[in-house]
Amino acid sequence: MTKEDCKKLVIDIIADIAPDEDLSAIKPDVRLRDQLQLDSMDFLDIVMELRKRHNIEVPEADYMHLASLESCAEYLTPKFQAKA
């Protein structure tokens, strides 16, 4: 899985969690919470969906790696590659 695949996957999860958000203009290197109306519960939902849909565990200590779309891709790409 590529970084772009990971970004798409995260956007798909956010689209399900926050269907009213406009995801077309997300800047990859700006914190998601600064761009979208995501609260801490929405963020936890993203983590839970990663586990449920893709069997990817994100320990609480690593949550900061999911701050932006780019950091999500940086963090998740090796996890998906290790699973493959």
C-alpha positions as CSV (number, residue, x, y, z in Angstrom):
1,M,0.0,0.0,0.0
2,T,1.3,3.4,-1.0
3,K,1.1,6.7,1.0
4,E,-1.5,7.9,-1.4
5,D,-3.6,4.7,-0.7
6,C,-3.3,5.4,3.0
7,K,-4.4,9.0,2.6
8,K,-7.5,7.8,0.6
9,L,-8.2,5.2,3.3
10,V,-8.1,7.9,6.1
11,I,-10.3,10.2,4.0
12,D,-12.8,7.4,3.5
13,I,-13.0,6.8,7.2
14,I,-13.4,10.5,8.0
15,A,-16.1,10.7,5.3
16,D,-18.1,8.0,7.2
17,I,-17.5,9.6,10.6
18,A,-18.1,13.2,9.6
19,P,-20.3,13.1,6.5
20,D,-21.0,16.8,6.5
21,E,-17.4,17.8,6.2
22,D,-16.0,19.0,2.9
23,L,-13.0,16.7,2.4
24,S,-12.1,17.9,-1.1
25,A,-9.8,20.7,0.1
26,I,-7.9,18.9,2.8
27,K,-4.3,20.1,3.0
28,P,-2.0,17.1,3.6
29,D,0.4,18.8,6.0
30,V,-2.1,20.8,8.1
31,R,-3.5,19.2,11.2
32,L,-6.9,17.6,10.5
33,R,-8.4,19.1,13.6
34,D,-7.4,22.5,12.4
35,Q,-9.2,21.9,9.0
36,L,-12.2,19.9,10.0
37,Q,-14.8,20.0,12.8
38,L,-13.4,16.8,14.5
39,D,-13.5,16.4,18.2
40,S,-11.6,13.9,20.4
41,M,-14.4,11.3,19.9
42,D,-14.2,11.6,16.2
43,F,-10.5,11.1,16.4
44,L,-11.0,8.0,18.5
45,D,-13.5,6.8,15.9
46,I,-10.8,7.0,13.3
47,V,-8.5,4.9,15.4
48,M,-11.3,2.4,16.0
49,E,-12.2,2.2,12.3
50,L,-8.6,1.5,11.4
51,R,-8.7,-1.4,13.8
52,K,-12.1,-2.7,12.7
53,R,-11.7,-2.3,8.9
54,H,-8.0,-3.0,8.5
55,N,-6.8,-4.7,11.7
56,I,-4.3,-1.8,12.3
57,E,-3.6,-1.1,15.9
58,V,-2.6,2.5,16.9
59,P,-1.4,2.7,20.5
60,E,-2.5,5.8,22.4
61,A,1.2,6.9,22.6
62,D,1.2,7.1,18.7
63,Y,-2.0,9.1,18.3
64,M,0.1,12.3,17.6
65,H,1.3,10.5,14.4
66,L,-2.2,10.8,13.0
67,A,-2.4,14.6,13.3
68,S,-2.3,15.4,9.6
69,L,-3.1,13.5,6.5
70,E,0.6,13.4,5.6
71,S,1.6,12.2,9.0
72,C,-1.2,9.5,8.9
73,A,0.3,8.2,5.6
74,E,3.9,8.3,7.0
75,Y,2.7,6.3,10.1
76,L,0.3,3.9,8.5
77,T,2.1,2.9,5.2
78,P,4.8,0.8,7.0
79,K,2.0,-0.8,9.1
80,F,0.1,-1.9,6.0
81,Q,3.3,-3.0,4.3
82,A,4.2,-5.2,7.3
83,K,0.7,-6.8,7.1
84,A,1.0,-7.6,3.4
